[in-house]
Amino acid sequence: MHGVESSIQSAIYATRSGGVVVLVGLGSEMATVPLINAAVREVDIRGVFRYCNTWPMAIAMLASGKVNVKPLVTHRFPLEQAVQAFETTRQGLGIKVMLKCDQNDQNP
């Protein structure tokens, strides 16, 4: 997660008790978070400044089927509709908005 206070709050609420929320990169200097909720449920909050060495683990998790991210992609647009895709994101209408750049692969 990066920067958006409501995303940090949602991550804390959505994380199972004893789980870990990882804040990647830099956001604003101060954020309001449900600290008591995290403390009572023993949710660890960790910061990561860079993306160093995170991609190999993420790719391995996806390849193994341990993590299914397909439900997170809520919108798909061909490259020609990039403005509409960015507007959809700006309006907060989806979780993950994807641009499909390959003309031969426009399926969801």
HELIX and SHEET records of a PDB file:
HELIX    1   1 GLU A    5  ALA A   14  1                                  10    
HELIX    2   2 LEU A   35  VAL A   40  1                                   6    
HELIX    3   3 TRP A   55  SER A   64  1                                  10    
HELIX    4   4 LYS A   70  LEU A   72  5                                   3    
HELIX    5   5 LEU A   79  GLN A   81  5                                   3    
HELIX    6   6 ALA A   82  ARG A   90  1                                   9    
SHEET    1   A 2 VAL A  20  VAL A  24  0                                        
SHEET    2   A 2 ASP A  44  VAL A  48  1                                        
SHEET    1   B 2 VAL A  73  PRO A  78  0                                        
SHEET    2   B 2 LYS A  96  LYS A 100  1                                        
END                                                                             
